[in-house]
Amino acid sequence: MPEGINFCPRCGGKLPPDGSFCPFCGLDIRFLGQSDGSHHKEKGGGLMRLVRFAGSWSSMLMALVLLVMGVTALWGSTIILPRIDDLGVTLFLIVPQILDLVTIMGLGAVLIYIIFLFAAIASLVWMLYEGRDRYAKELRGERLEKHSSLYTVSTLFFALISIQMIYYLILLAGQDVNTSNVTALPLWAQLYYLLEASVWEEVITRVLYLGFPMMIVMALRQDTRQKWYRYLWGDFELDRLAIVFILFSSVMFALGHLQSWDVFKLLPTFLVGLSLGYLFVRYGLYAAIMLHFAFDYLSLPAAVLGGTMPLVVTGLFVLFCSALGLPYILYYAKVGLETLLERPITLPKRDKREEEEDNYVYLPRPICPQCGHDTIRVHEHDYECTRCKKRF
């Protein structure tokens, strides 16, 4: 019997270890498994490994893009600082409408702007530094229990860009919608307001509406898994309670954008909020700030440089991200479902017999070479024709 074949491909019966025929149906098994292997299906995680490989190398490109955005934010300080003391900084809450709390002028406004700028740049530096020991494995396409924050921020960015491309170009094609008036502001105002949004909105919706209630609940439960104050800046266990507050913070985040956008913005902003909440819980506040910063500052380097070429490069980068994000839409949808169900989602496995049948070569029914009769008697190592008695 060929090595590795334990069941008859015709009747499914158990084959003897040293026989040449199936004892149940008489199939000749001497030549089974001697095909060229062209019928074999590719097994293993080859496709997913390729996706991880592409995502990892693309995250290096994303790191370069984020560095360009960081340099743009630093350059922006040269035109913002002379104006910010007169403009003032308005701190607000999302309840879910935007509720202005206080407007700070003069030196206080300058200090708060510097804090926002420092938070964005420090988040970028820490994200790049944090994953230093995982980059080599990721670039080989290996699957890790917890990827670097750069990889996760980048692949979530790709997936969200892809979703928004589908949503805006297909679902909203030809519809009139109201959009934000940020792009109508002077360049220095765009650089400031989008930097403020990247940091302050994360403080409100992730720290206040996610980390703070988690801290209160864990303190009431007297949970000792980690210090209670650590929940304020994220990086804790992603359980069902965390999911509840992720959903709540995402709803507040989405509703907060209705004031300056239209209803069409609700769904994509909610999905972005889910991603930001996931990053906050899995990695910390810095990762959420980075994903938010990546969206808000995506077009600003081109606006600073001016001309057609930077706009073309930005457009090509967005198309590249939207194409690469398609498999990651499925990947992160699977991650979300597994988290909700608290169990892995896998495709149904084939039983052992079905897997072994991949190696079978189906042979025709034995026919007597002398008289052509197809009724035979099976012996241990050969056939016997029941008409002419010839053994073959």
C-alpha positions as CSV (number, residue, x, y, z in Angstrom):
1,M,0.0,0.0,0.0
2,P,1.4,3.5,-0.8
3,E,2.7,5.4,2.2
4,G,0.3,7.7,3.9
5,I,-2.9,6.3,2.3
6,N,-5.1,4.5,4.9
7,F,-8.6,4.5,3.3
8,C,-9.9,3.3,0.0
9,P,-10.9,6.3,-2.2
10,R,-13.7,4.2,-3.8
11,C,-15.6,2.8,-0.8
12,G,-13.9,4.4,2.2
13,G,-12.9,1.1,3.8
14,K,-9.8,0.7,6.0
15,L,-6.9,-0.6,3.9
16,P,-4.5,-3.3,5.2
17,P,-0.9,-2.1,5.7
18,D,0.7,-4.6,3.3
19,G,-2.1,-5.3,0.7
20,S,-2.4,-4.4,-2.9
21,F,-6.2,-4.3,-3.2
22,C,-9.0,-3.0,-1.1
23,P,-10.5,-5.9,0.8
24,F,-14.0,-4.4,0.5
25,C,-14.4,-3.3,-3.2
26,G,-11.3,-4.8,-4.8
27,L,-9.7,-1.5,-6.0
28,D,-6.1,-1.8,-7.1
29,I,-4.2,0.5,-4.7
30,R,-0.7,-0.3,-5.9
31,F,-0.3,2.9,-7.9
32,L,-2.3,5.3,-5.7
33,G,-0.4,8.5,-4.7
34,Q,1.9,8.3,-7.8
35,S,0.6,11.4,-9.5
36,D,2.6,14.5,-10.2
37,G,0.9,16.3,-7.3
38,S,-0.9,18.8,-9.6
39,H,-4.2,18.0,-7.8
40,H,-2.9,19.1,-4.4
41,K,-4.4,22.2,-2.9
42,E,-2.2,24.8,-1.4
43,K,-2.5,24.6,2.3
44,G,-1.3,26.7,5.2
45,G,-1.4,30.4,5.6
46,G,0.3,31.3,2.3
47,L,-2.2,34.0,1.3
48,M,-2.4,35.6,4.8
49,R,1.3,35.5,5.1
50,L,1.6,37.4,1.8
51,V,-1.0,40.0,3.1
52,R,1.0,40.4,6.3
53,F,4.2,40.7,4.3
54,A,2.7,43.5,2.1
55,G,1.2,45.2,5.2
56,S,4.5,45.1,7.1
57,W,6.5,46.7,4.3
58,S,3.8,49.2,3.6
59,S,3.8,50.1,7.3
60,M,7.4,51.2,6.7
61,L,6.2,53.5,3.9
62,M,3.5,54.7,6.3
63,A,6.2,55.5,8.9
64,L,7.9,57.7,6.3
65,V,4.6,59.4,5.5
66,L,3.9,60.0,9.2
67,L,7.4,61.5,9.6
68,V,6.6,63.9,6.8
69,M,3.4,64.8,8.6
70,G,5.3,65.4,11.8
71,V,7.8,67.7,10.0
72,T,4.8,69.5,8.6
73,A,3.3,70.0,12.1
74,L,6.7,71.3,13.4
75,W,7.0,73.7,10.4
76,G,3.5,74.8,11.1
77,S,4.5,76.1,14.5
78,T,6.5,78.8,12.8
79,I,3.3,80.3,11.4
80,I,0.9,79.4,14.2
81,L,2.8,80.7,17.2
82,P,2.7,84.4,16.1
83,R,-1.1,84.1,15.8
84,I,-2.2,81.7,18.5
85,D,-2.1,84.2,21.4
86,D,-4.6,86.4,19.6
87,L,-6.7,83.6,18.3
88,G,-6.9,81.7,21.6
89,V,-7.5,78.0,22.2
90,T,-11.0,76.8,22.9
91,L,-11.3,73.6,24.9
92,F,-14.6,71.7,24.4
93,L,-16.6,68.6,25.2
94,I,-18.7,66.3,23.1
95,V,-22.0,65.8,24.8
96,P,-22.7,64.7,22.0
97,Q,-22.9,68.2,20.4
98,I,-19.8,70.3,20.7
99,L,-19.9,72.2,24.0
100,D,-17.3,75.0,24.4
101,L,-15.9,75.0,27.9
102,V,-13.3,77.8,28.0
103,T,-11.3,80.0,25.6
104,I,-7.7,80.6,26.7
105,M,-5.9,83.6,25.3
106,G,-2.3,84.9,25.4
107,L,0.5,82.9,26.9
108,G,-1.9,80.2,28.0
109,A,-3.0,79.6,24.4
110,V,0.7,79.3,23.4
111,L,1.4,76.7,26.1
112,I,-1.6,74.6,25.2
113,Y,-0.7,74.6,21.5
114,I,2.9,73.5,22.5
115,I,1.4,70.7,24.5
116,F,-0.7,69.6,21.6
117,L,2.3,69.7,19.3
118,F,4.5,67.8,21.8
119,A,1.8,65.1,22.3
120,A,1.6,64.5,18.5
121,I,5.4,64.4,18.0
122,A,6.0,62.3,21.2
123,S,3.3,59.8,20.1
124,L,5.0,59.5,16.7
125,V,8.5,58.9,18.2
126,W,7.2,56.4,20.8
127,M,5.2,54.5,18.2
128,L,8.3,54.1,16.0
129,Y,10.5,53.2,19.0
130,E,8.0,50.8,20.7
131,G,8.0,48.2,17.9
132,R,11.7,48.1,17.2
133,D,12.0,44.4,18.4
134,R,9.1,43.2,16.2
135,Y,9.9,44.9,12.8
136,A,12.2,42.2,11.6
137,K,9.7,39.5,12.2
138,E,6.9,41.5,10.7
139,L,8.9,42.2,7.5
140,R,9.3,38.4,7.1
141,G,5.5,38.1,7.2
142,E,5.5,36.2,10.5
143,R,2.3,36.1,12.6
144,L,2.7,37.6,16.0
145,E,0.6,37.5,19.1
146,K,0.7,41.3,19.2
147,H,2.0,43.3,16.3
148,S,3.8,46.6,16.7
149,S,1.7,49.6,17.0
150,L,3.1,51.0,13.7
151,Y,1.8,47.8,11.9
152,T,-1.6,48.0,13.5
153,V,-2.0,51.8,13.0
154,S,-0.9,51.5,9.4
155,T,-3.1,48.5,8.5
156,L,-6.2,50.0,10.2
157,F,-5.5,53.2,8.3
158,F,-5.4,51.2,5.0
159,A,-8.6,49.4,5.9
160,L,-10.4,52.6,6.8
161,I,-9.2,54.5,3.7
162,S,-10.5,51.6,1.6
163,I,-13.9,51.6,3.4
164,Q,-14.2,55.4,2.9
165,M,-13.3,55.2,-0.8
166,I,-16.0,52.6,-1.3
167,Y,-18.5,54.6,0.8
168,Y,-17.9,58.0,-0.8
169,L,-17.4,57.0,-4.4
170,I,-20.0,54.3,-4.7
171,L,-22.7,54.7,-2.1
172,L,-22.7,58.5,-2.2
173,A,-22.1,59.0,-5.9
174,G,-24.0,62.0,-7.3
175,Q,-25.5,63.0,-3.9
176,D,-25.2,66.5,-2.5
177,V,-23.6,66.5,1.0
178,N,-22.4,69.1,3.4
179,T,-18.7,69.0,4.2
180,S,-16.5,70.6,6.8
181,N,-15.3,74.2,6.0
182,V,-11.8,73.5,7.4
183,T,-10.3,73.5,3.9
184,A,-11.6,77.0,3.4
185,L,-9.5,78.3,6.3
186,P,-6.0,79.8,5.9
187,L,-3.2,77.3,5.9
188,W,-2.0,78.2,9.4
189,A,-5.5,77.7,10.8
190,Q,-5.8,74.3,9.1
191,L,-2.5,73.2,10.6
192,Y,-3.6,74.3,14.1
193,Y,-7.2,73.0,14.2
194,L,-6.4,69.6,12.7
195,L,-3.5,69.2,15.2
196,E,-5.9,70.2,18.0
197,A,-8.5,67.7,16.8
198,S,-5.9,64.9,16.6
199,V,-5.0,65.3,20.3
200,W,-7.9,66.9,22.1
201,E,-10.6,64.8,20.6
202,E,-8.7,61.7,21.7
203,V,-8.4,63.0,25.2
204,I,-12.2,63.5,25.3
205,T,-13.5,60.5,23.5
206,R,-10.9,57.9,24.5
207,V,-9.6,59.0,27.9
208,L,-12.8,60.6,29.2
209,Y,-15.4,58.3,27.6
210,L,-13.4,55.0,27.6
211,G,-10.5,55.0,30.0
212,F,-12.2,56.9,32.8
213,P,-15.3,54.7,33.1
214,M,-13.1,51.6,32.9
215,M,-11.1,53.0,35.8
216,I,-14.2,53.6,37.8
217,V,-15.6,50.2,37.2
218,M,-12.4,48.4,38.0
219,A,-12.0,50.4,41.1
220,L,-15.5,49.5,42.3
221,R,-14.7,45.8,41.5
222,Q,-11.5,46.1,43.3
223,D,-9.8,44.6,40.3
224,T,-6.0,44.2,41.0
225,R,-4.8,43.2,37.5
226,Q,-3.2,46.6,37.1
227,K,-3.2,50.0,38.8
228,W,-6.5,51.8,38.5
229,Y,-4.9,55.0,37.0
230,R,-3.3,53.1,34.1
231,Y,-6.7,52.8,32.5
232,L,-6.6,56.5,31.8
233,W,-4.0,56.2,29.1
234,G,-5.0,52.8,27.7
235,D,-3.2,49.5,27.1
236,F,-5.3,47.1,29.0
237,E,-7.3,43.9,28.4
238,L,-9.8,44.0,25.5
239,D,-12.8,42.3,27.1
240,R,-16.5,42.8,26.8
241,L,-16.6,45.6,29.2
242,A,-14.0,47.5,27.2
243,I,-16.0,46.8,24.1
244,V,-19.1,48.4,25.6
245,F,-17.1,51.6,26.3
246,I,-15.4,51.5,22.9
247,L,-18.9,51.5,21.3
248,F,-20.1,54.3,23.6
249,S,-17.0,56.5,22.8
250,S,-17.4,55.7,19.1
251,V,-21.0,56.8,19.1
252,M,-20.1,60.1,20.9
253,F,-17.2,60.6,18.5
254,A,-19.4,60.1,15.4
255,L,-22.2,62.4,16.8
256,G,-19.7,65.1,17.6
257,H,-18.9,65.4,13.9
258,L,-22.5,66.0,12.8
259,Q,-22.2,69.7,13.8
260,S,-19.7,70.5,11.1
261,W,-20.4,67.7,8.7
262,D,-23.5,65.9,7.4
263,V,-25.4,62.7,8.3
264,F,-23.4,60.9,5.6
265,K,-20.3,61.3,7.8
266,L,-21.9,59.3,10.7
267,L,-21.1,55.7,9.6
268,P,-17.4,56.2,8.5
269,T,-16.7,58.3,11.6
270,F,-18.2,55.7,13.8
271,L,-15.9,53.0,12.2
272,V,-12.9,55.3,12.7
273,G,-14.0,55.7,16.3
274,L,-14.1,51.9,16.7
275,S,-10.5,51.7,15.4
276,L,-9.3,54.5,17.6
277,G,-10.9,52.8,20.6
278,Y,-9.3,49.5,19.7
279,L,-5.9,51.1,19.5
280,F,-6.4,52.9,22.8
281,V,-7.2,49.6,24.6
282,R,-4.6,47.5,22.9
283,Y,-1.7,50.0,22.8
284,G,-2.5,53.2,24.5
285,L,-3.5,56.8,23.9
286,Y,-0.4,57.5,21.7
287,A,-1.6,55.0,19.1
288,A,-5.1,56.5,18.9
289,I,-3.5,60.0,18.5
290,M,-1.3,58.7,15.6
291,L,-4.2,57.2,13.6
292,H,-6.3,60.3,14.1
293,F,-3.2,62.5,13.2
294,A,-2.7,60.4,10.0
295,F,-6.2,61.1,8.8
296,D,-6.3,64.8,9.7
297,Y,-2.8,65.7,8.4
298,L,-2.9,63.4,5.3
299,S,-3.3,66.3,2.7
300,L,-1.5,69.0,4.6
301,P,2.1,68.3,3.4
302,A,0.8,68.8,-0.2
303,A,-0.9,72.0,0.9
304,V,2.3,73.3,2.5
305,L,4.5,72.4,-0.5
306,G,2.0,73.7,-3.1
307,G,1.9,72.8,-6.8
308,T,0.4,69.9,-8.7
309,M,3.0,67.1,-8.0
310,P,2.5,66.9,-4.2
311,L,-1.3,66.6,-4.8
312,V,-0.7,63.8,-7.4
313,V,1.6,61.9,-5.0
314,T,-1.0,62.2,-2.2
315,G,-3.7,61.0,-4.5
316,L,-1.6,58.0,-5.6
317,F,-0.8,57.2,-2.0
318,V,-4.5,57.2,-1.1
319,L,-5.2,54.8,-4.0
320,F,-2.4,52.6,-2.9
321,C,-3.8,52.5,0.7
322,S,-7.3,51.8,-0.5
323,A,-6.2,48.8,-2.5
324,L,-4.0,47.4,0.2
325,G,-6.8,47.9,2.8
326,L,-9.3,45.5,1.2
327,P,-8.0,42.3,2.8
328,Y,-7.5,44.2,6.1
329,I,-11.2,45.0,6.1
330,L,-11.9,41.3,6.4
331,Y,-9.1,40.8,8.8
332,Y,-10.2,43.4,11.3
333,A,-13.9,42.4,10.9
334,K,-12.8,38.9,11.9
335,V,-10.9,40.3,14.9
336,G,-13.9,42.2,16.0
337,L,-16.2,39.2,15.8
338,E,-13.7,37.0,17.6
339,T,-13.5,39.6,20.4
340,L,-17.3,39.8,20.7
341,L,-17.8,36.0,20.6
342,E,-14.7,35.4,22.8
343,R,-13.6,32.5,20.6
344,P,-11.6,32.1,17.3
345,I,-13.5,32.0,14.0
346,T,-12.1,29.2,11.7
347,L,-13.3,27.6,8.6
348,P,-14.8,24.1,9.0
349,K,-12.1,21.5,9.0
350,R,-12.1,18.5,6.7
351,D,-11.8,15.1,8.4
352,K,-8.8,13.0,8.1
353,R,-10.2,10.8,5.4
354,E,-11.1,13.8,3.2
355,E,-7.5,15.2,3.6
356,E,-6.0,11.9,2.6
357,E,-8.2,11.6,-0.5
358,D,-6.3,14.6,-1.9
359,N,-3.4,12.1,-2.5
360,Y,-5.5,9.5,-4.3
361,V,-5.4,8.7,-8.0
362,Y,-8.7,7.2,-9.1
363,L,-8.0,4.1,-11.3
364,P,-10.6,2.5,-13.7
365,R,-12.4,-0.7,-12.8
366,P,-10.1,-3.8,-13.4
367,I,-10.7,-5.5,-16.8
368,C,-9.3,-8.9,-17.8
369,P,-6.6,-8.2,-20.4
370,Q,-7.3,-11.6,-22.1
371,C,-11.1,-11.7,-22.5
372,G,-12.2,-8.2,-21.5
373,H,-14.5,-9.4,-18.8
374,D,-14.9,-6.9,-15.9
375,T,-16.0,-9.4,-13.2
376,I,-13.0,-10.4,-11.2
377,R,-12.0,-12.2,-8.0
378,V,-9.6,-10.4,-5.7
379,H,-6.6,-12.3,-4.4
380,E,-3.9,-11.0,-2.0
381,H,-1.6,-9.6,-4.7
382,D,-3.4,-10.0,-8.0
383,Y,-6.8,-10.4,-9.8
384,E,-8.5,-13.5,-11.2
385,C,-10.9,-13.3,-14.1
386,T,-14.1,-15.2,-13.3
387,R,-14.7,-16.1,-16.9
388,C,-11.3,-17.3,-18.3
389,K,-9.6,-17.8,-14.9
390,K,-6.6,-15.7,-16.0
391,R,-4.7,-14.1,-13.2
392,F,-3.2,-10.6,-13.7
